[in-house]
Amino acid sequence: MKAVKLAILFIVGISFFASNIYGQISQPESPKDTNAINTMNYYLEGTAAGKADAKGNIAYGFGGFFCGVLGVVGAAISDPQPEPMKVNYLLQSKGSDYVVAYTSAYTKESRKLNLTYSAVGWGASILLTTVYYVYLLSSLESDEDDYSTNQRKIIISLPLKNPANSY
């Protein structure tokens, strides 16, 4: 009987020692130990949510179209912020780490979208201007051909008849 007790004690001791070595016995964690993990999780969650909620403003596209480089510079120096009510709600429900990450990710992603819109607007402006000047130059060349043959285009505008009042 004594040998059986020693064998059981030996097996339990080895099992306990092996589980301790391989970390299978969990030690209760103090809040101090998990604070860094929670902060990092909140930061990552806030960053992901800020990127997902970010939206650009199409007005920067019009600014790029009408103002060119100045519209793009305006989009680059802009500081888009999320809605204050949403930030307040997130601050109360998620905490300050989450809100800091959310706000910074929202600002970066929105600025990126605004820059894209303004660059597309500027590119459309350049394209439209180029097409206009190519058309203008081609019409000037065709006008020179008309002048050399002494033929001119005449556009006549006639008033439309009103069917109710006959002339």
C-alpha positions in Angstrom: 0.0 0.0 0.0 2.9 2.3 0.8 4.3 1.8 -2.7 1.0 2.7 -4.3 0.8 5.9 -2.2 4.3 6.9 -3.2 3.6 6.1 -6.9 0.4 8.3 -6.8 2.3 11.1 -5.0 5.1 10.8 -7.5 2.8 10.9 -10.5 0.9 13.9 -9.1 4.1 15.7 -8.3 5.5 15.1 -11.8 2.2 16.2 -13.4 2.1 19.4 -11.3 5.8 20.1 -12.1 5.3 19.5 -15.8 2.1 21.7 -16.0 3.9 24.5 -14.2 6.8 24.3 -16.6 4.5 24.4 -19.7 2.3 27.1 -18.3 -0.8 25.1 -18.0 -1.6 26.3 -14.5 -2.8 29.8 -14.8 -1.9 32.3 -12.1 -4.4 35.0 -11.3 -3.4 38.2 -13.1 -3.4 41.5 -11.3 -5.1 44.4 -13.0 -1.7 46.0 -13.3 -0.5 43.2 -15.5 -3.4 43.3 -18.0 -3.6 47.1 -18.3 -1.0 47.2 -21.0 -2.8 44.4 -22.9 -6.2 46.1 -22.6 -4.7 49.5 -23.6 -3.2 47.9 -26.7 -6.5 46.1 -27.6 -8.5 49.4 -27.2 -5.9 51.2 -29.3 -6.1 48.6 -32.1 -9.9 48.5 -31.9 -10.1 52.3 -32.0 -7.8 52.4 -35.0 -9.8 49.9 -36.9 -13.1 51.7 -36.1 -11.7 55.1 -37.1 -10.5 53.8 -40.4 -13.8 52.2 -41.1 -15.8 55.3 -40.2 -13.6 57.8 -42.1 -15.3 59.5 -45.0 -14.0 62.1 -47.4 -15.7 65.2 -48.5 -16.5 65.6 -52.2 -16.2 69.3 -51.9 -12.4 68.8 -51.9 -12.8 67.4 -55.4 -14.5 70.6 -56.6 -11.7 72.6 -54.8 -9.1 70.6 -56.8 -11.1 71.1 -60.0 -11.5 74.9 -59.7 -8.4 75.8 -57.6 -5.9 73.3 -58.9 -2.8 73.0 -56.7 -4.3 75.2 -54.1 -7.2 72.8 -53.7 -4.8 69.9 -53.2 -2.8 71.9 -50.7 -6.1 72.8 -48.9 -6.9 69.1 -48.6 -3.4 68.3 -47.4 -3.6 70.8 -44.5 -7.2 70.1 -43.6 -7.9 68.5 -40.2 -11.1 66.5 -40.5 -12.5 65.4 -37.1 -15.2 62.9 -36.3 -18.6 64.0 -35.0 -18.4 65.3 -31.4 -21.4 63.4 -30.3 -19.9 60.1 -31.4 -16.6 61.0 -29.8 -18.4 61.8 -26.5 -20.3 58.5 -26.7 -17.1 56.5 -27.4 -15.3 58.3 -24.6 -18.0 57.3 -22.1 -18.4 53.7 -23.3 -14.9 52.7 -24.5 -12.4 55.0 -22.7 -9.8 57.5 -23.6 -7.3 55.1 -25.2 -9.9 54.0 -27.7 -11.0 57.6 -28.5 -7.4 58.8 -29.1 -6.8 55.9 -31.5 -10.2 56.4 -33.2 -9.7 60.1 -33.7 -6.2 59.9 -35.1 -7.1 57.0 -37.5 -10.3 58.9 -38.6 -8.3 62.1 -39.2 -5.5 60.3 -41.2 -7.9 58.2 -43.3 -10.3 61.2 -44.0 -7.4 63.4 -45.0 -6.2 60.6 -47.4 -9.6 60.4 -49.0 -9.8 64.2 -49.3 -6.4 64.3 -51.0 -7.6 61.7 -53.4 -10.8 63.6 -54.2 -8.9 66.9 -54.7 -6.2 65.2 -56.9 -8.9 63.6 -59.1 -10.6 67.0 -59.4 -7.3 68.6 -60.4 -6.6 65.8 -62.9 -10.1 66.3 -64.4 -9.5 70.0 -64.7 -6.2 69.4 -66.5 -7.8 66.9 -68.8 -10.8 69.1 -69.6 -8.5 72.1 -70.2 -6.2 70.1 -72.5 -9.2 68.8 -74.5 -10.5 72.3 -74.8 -7.2 73.8 -76.1 -6.7 70.9 -78.5 -10.2 71.5 -79.9 -9.6 75.2 -80.0 -6.3 74.7 -81.9 -7.9 72.3 -84.4 -10.7 74.8 -85.1 -8.2 77.5 -85.7 -6.4 75.4 -88.3 -9.8 74.6 -90.0 -10.6 78.3 -90.0 -7.3 79.1 -91.8 -8.3 76.5 -94.5 -11.6 78.3 -94.9 -10.0 81.7 -95.3 -7.6 80.4 -97.8 -10.4 79.2 -100.0 -12.5 82.3 -99.3 -15.3 80.3 -97.8 -16.9 81.3 -94.6 -19.4 79.6 -92.4 -22.6 81.6 -91.9 -24.8 80.7 -89.1 -28.3 82.2 -89.5 -30.7 82.3 -86.6 -34.3 82.5 -87.5 -37.1 83.3 -85.0 -39.3 80.3 -84.3 -42.9 80.6 -85.3 -45.4 80.6 -82.5 -48.2 78.2 -83.5 -50.8 80.1 -81.5 -50.1 83.4 -83.4 -49.6 83.1 -87.1 -47.7 85.9 -88.7 
